[in-house]
Amino acid sequence: MARRMNQSGFDMSIVERITTPFYYYDMDLLQATLDQINHLTAGLPCCVHYALKANSNAHIISKISSSGLGCDLVSGGEIKAALEAGFLPQQMTFSGVGKTDWEIELGLNHEIGCFNVESVPELDIINQLAGTMGKTARVALRVNPDIDAHTHKFITTGTANDKFGISIESLPLVVKHARHLSNIHLRGLHFHIGSQITSMQPYVDLCKVINNLLDHFHQSGIDFEMINVGGGLGIDYLHPDTNAIPDFKTYFKTFGEHLKLRPNQMLHFELGRSIVGQCGTLIARVVFVKETCGKKFVILDAGMTDLIRPALYGAYHEIQNLSSSGGPTETYDIVGPVCESTDVFARARQLPVTSRGDIIAIRSAGAYGESMASRYNMRPLPGCIFSSET
């Protein structure tokens, strides 16, 4: 089938080959993003892990695995997916506050690089299970640094009120406890302060906390082999084309300038959204345009079951009418078909005059889009297509 490119460079013939809604992934952009990360970290004592929770599409994670990154996992299912995608077990970190026994045993069986441990009860269970299996578990203690990353309250993870991590006040006793467990190898400390962070100041604040902790433990004769600073780097949802690749240079430079690592310490990052966010677009079709009480609604065949972020967080996504070549605009609420009042992608958004059958692109949907899709209302999961297949 011949390509039919619109003014934005999108091949409109794709929508004649796959039923909407579906995710379209720009694999060239993903590769360029991975290349920049590898270029900026080449030769440095660091390891970048991809957080599978952002997008666990098999084709996507295989591409990331082939680039040499490690991975950050939060479930047994993600461990299995990462192994199938070719990630090396020694480059896997397993995070999460509620790891079950079978998930821990799965990680132990494959001798993964690190369990990011969130509590003393979890530490004791890992030690017990490892002893039963004749294994030694490599762990890092997740520390709650009580830093407000000033993002949405639902995606902040590093304040004292969050469920994650061990308090700084409790940390010395937990470190002492971990070092006395016979089936635990304490590798280091782990931190993660939130998501969609676009200012470097929270990371500067995090570095100060880590530096103080490293000084404290050094005085006690303890120098950890690794420090994991998590991820959370944000993307530009307002200008997905102008800023298609996040400012990794400033991000890595911030830690390089402010974090005082000891000799032979390895720095670990866990990036998710910043790697895959901009490469994914949700493509939908207009089912109806409805007008009531002076308000106009564009009703799509995609809904919160396909992309839940706007309903869950009130998140902003740039929305484009791919069928339009410009001209006059109208103000619309852009909504889905799900039987929930929160099934809204945008309110009072300007679009070119839109009609039934038009193709709509919801941008910056590569992270927490397909991975959070559901079958609510017994709707089918969205399909996906990759630029390499078009």
BELPECOR-V156946 format. One line per field, one symbol per residue. phi: phi as a letter, one per 20 degrees, with the letter a starting at -180 (. if undefined). Layout:
phi=???
This chain:
phi=.ffceefenefffgfedcffebeddefffgffffffgfffdgnefbcddeefffadggffffffgfenfebdccafffgfffffenffgfdddddpecfegfffffffgelffaeeedafgfgfffffffffemddeecceedeeldeeldfffcecdefeefendfffeggfffgfffdefdddferdccbdqcleddeggffffgfffgffffffffendcfebcdembngeceffcfefcfdfefgffffgffededffgmededdcdcgfedgeedcedcdfebddcblmdddedeeebffebegffedmfecfccefeedonfdcecedcdefebfefceadldecggdcgnfedddeldfdldgfdfcdgmleffffbbdgfde
